[in-house]
Amino acid sequence: MDSGEIKVSSRDAVELLERIMGSYHAYYARAALDRLPTSIGLVYYIHNMPAGTAVCYTAVGSMKLGVIYYVAVDHKFRGRGIGKALVSSCERALDMPEAYVATIELRNHPSARMFQQLGYTVKAYSELAREVGWKAISAIHHATCSYEEDLIALKPASPKAVEKLPSMTPDDYKEVWWEICYKPWMERKYRALV
C-alpha cells in the first residue's frame, strides 16, 4: 500500500467523489454529510493529492448499523489497498455499531472482493433474505439508500448481531431513508422541473 494519510474532510470527500463517480453520487453523499450528524467524509491523500474517499455514518434503529455509504478510489491509485484503508478507517470512526453494512453495485467485482477480504459476507438481497427475512432486507435498504439489485456486504461486530438481524424492520431506519434518499431525490426531481 502507498504510504498516505487519511483525513476527515467532507468538502474534499464530495469533490473527489464527484470527480470519480459523477455528480449524481456526489449529490447523495453531500446529502448524507449535511443531514446526518453521525456521518463522516474521509479522504486518503498521497503527497497531498486526494487519491480515494469514503463516506460513512451510523444508522440507529433496532440495531446500530455502521454504514459504509461510498468508497471510491481514483483510477490512477487503484489496486494499492487504499479502499481497504478507507473502509477500516470508517469502521474505527463509527460509534461502535452492532454490524457494518455496505451495498455494492452488482457488477463491481473488485469492491465485492475488497469487502470479503475485510471480513464481510457479500450476498445478493434475495440470498440474504432467505436467512434473515425480507423485513430485515428492507431495513438495510432504508439504512443504506440502496437498490434491490445491489449486493449487501455485512460484517457483524458480534455473533449476537446476527441473531438480531431478523428483528429489524424498515421503519427502524425510516428517518435515515427520508433524509438521505427520498428527500434529496424529491428536491432534485422538482428542482429540474422549475
C-alpha positions in Angstrom: 0.0 0.0 0.0 1.2 3.5 -0.7 2.0 5.4 2.4 -0.6 8.1 2.6 -2.6 9.9 5.1 -6.3 9.8 5.9 -8.0 13.0 6.9 -11.6 14.0 7.7 -12.9 16.4 5.1 -16.5 16.4 3.9 -15.8 19.0 1.3 -12.8 17.1 -0.2 -14.7 13.8 0.0 -17.6 15.1 -2.0 -15.4 16.9 -4.6 -13.3 13.7 -5.1 -16.4 11.5 -5.3 -17.8 13.8 -7.9 -14.6 13.5 -10.0 -14.5 9.7 -9.7 -18.2 8.7 -9.8 -20.0 11.8 -11.1 -22.4 14.4 -9.8 -25.3 12.1 -9.1 -23.4 10.1 -6.4 -21.7 13.3 -5.1 -25.2 14.8 -4.6 -26.3 11.9 -2.4 -23.0 11.8 -0.5 -23.4 15.5 0.2 -26.9 14.9 1.5 -25.7 12.3 3.9 -22.8 14.5 5.1 -25.1 17.6 5.5 -28.1 15.9 7.1 -26.9 13.1 9.3 -25.0 14.1 12.4 -23.2 10.8 12.6 -21.8 11.0 9.0 -18.1 11.4 8.2 -16.2 12.1 5.0 -12.7 10.6 4.8 -10.1 11.3 2.1 -6.9 9.3 1.5 -4.1 11.7 0.4 -0.8 10.7 -1.2 1.7 13.6 -1.2 -1.2 16.0 -0.5 -3.2 14.7 -3.5 -6.6 13.1 -2.9 -6.4 9.5 -4.0 -9.6 8.0 -2.5 -12.6 8.8 -0.4 -15.2 7.2 1.8 -18.5 8.5 3.3 -19.9 6.6 6.2 -22.4 7.1 9.0 -24.2 5.3 11.9 -27.8 4.4 11.5 -29.6 3.8 14.7 -32.8 1.6 14.8 -33.5 -1.8 16.4 -29.8 -2.4 15.6 -27.0 0.2 15.4 -25.5 -0.1 11.9 -22.2 1.3 10.7 -23.0 2.1 7.1 -20.1 2.4 4.6 -22.1 4.6 2.1 -19.4 5.3 -0.5 -15.9 4.2 -1.2 -14.2 5.5 -4.3 -10.5 5.4 -5.4 -9.2 7.4 -8.3 -8.4 5.0 -11.1 -4.7 6.0 -11.1 -4.4 4.7 -7.5 -6.5 1.5 -7.6 -5.1 -1.8 -6.5 -2.9 -0.3 -3.8 -5.0 -1.0 -0.7 -6.5 2.5 -0.4 -10.1 1.3 -0.5 -9.3 -1.2 2.3 -7.6 1.5 4.4 -10.7 3.8 3.9 -13.2 1.1 5.0 -11.0 0.2 8.0 -10.9 3.9 8.9 -14.6 4.2 8.6 -15.1 1.2 10.9 -12.8 2.8 13.5 -14.5 6.2 13.2 -18.1 4.9 13.6 -19.6 4.8 17.1 -19.3 1.0 17.9 -22.2 -0.3 15.8 -23.5 -3.8 16.2 -22.8 -4.6 12.5 -21.2 -2.9 9.5 -23.1 -2.8 6.2 -22.3 -1.6 2.7 -24.0 -2.1 -0.6 -22.2 -2.8 -3.8 -23.3 -2.5 -7.4 -23.8 -6.0 -8.8 -21.0 -5.8 -11.4 -18.4 -4.2 -9.1 -16.4 -7.4 -8.5 -13.3 -5.6 -7.2 -15.3 -3.9 -4.5 -17.0 -7.2 -3.5 -13.6 -8.9 -3.2 -12.3 -6.0 -1.1 -15.2 -6.3 1.4 -14.8 -10.0 1.5 -11.0 -9.6 2.3 -12.0 -7.3 5.1 -14.2 -10.0 6.7 -17.6 -9.0 5.2 -20.0 -11.6 3.9 -21.3 -10.4 0.4 -24.7 -11.7 -0.7 -27.5 -10.8 -3.1 -30.6 -9.3 -1.5 -32.6 -12.4 -2.2 -29.9 -14.7 -0.8 -29.7 -12.8 2.5 -33.5 -12.5 2.7 -33.7 -16.3 2.9 -31.6 -16.1 6.0 -32.9 -13.0 7.8 -36.3 -12.3 6.1 -37.5 -9.5 3.8 -38.3 -7.1 6.6 -34.6 -7.1 7.6 -33.6 -6.6 4.0 -36.0 -3.7 3.7 -34.5 -2.2 6.8 -31.0 -2.5 5.3 -32.3 -0.9 2.1 -33.7 2.0 4.2 -30.5 2.4 6.2 -28.2 2.4 3.2 -30.3 4.1 0.5 -29.5 1.1 -1.8 -31.1 -0.5 -4.8 -32.6 -4.0 -4.9 -30.1 -5.2 -7.5 -27.2 -4.3 -5.2 -25.1 -6.8 -3.3 -25.1 -6.5 0.5 -21.8 -6.6 2.4 -22.4 -7.4 6.0 -19.9 -7.7 8.9 -21.4 -8.3 12.3 -19.4 -6.9 15.2 -20.6 -9.9 17.4 -22.4 -13.2 17.0 -25.4 -11.7 18.8 -25.8 -9.2 16.0 -26.5 -12.0 13.5 -29.3 -13.2 15.8 -30.8 -9.6 15.9 -30.9 -9.1 12.1 -34.3 -10.8 11.6 -35.9 -8.4 14.2 -35.1 -5.3 12.0 -38.0 -3.5 10.2 -37.9 -0.8 7.5 -39.5 1.7 10.0 -36.4 1.4 12.2 -34.5 3.4 9.6 -37.2 5.5 8.1 -35.7 8.8 9.2 -32.3 8.0 7.6 -34.1 6.9 4.4 -36.1 10.1 4.4 -33.1 12.4 4.9 -30.6 10.9 2.5 -32.7 9.1 -0.1 -36.3 10.3 -0.6 -36.0 13.9 0.4 -32.9 14.6 -1.8 -34.5 12.7 -4.7 -37.6 14.8 -4.4 -35.6 18.0 -4.2 -33.6 17.0 -7.2 -36.7 16.0 -9.2 -38.6 19.2 -8.5 -35.6 21.4 -9.0 -35.4 20.0 -12.5 -39.0 21.0 -13.1 -38.6 24.6 -12.0 
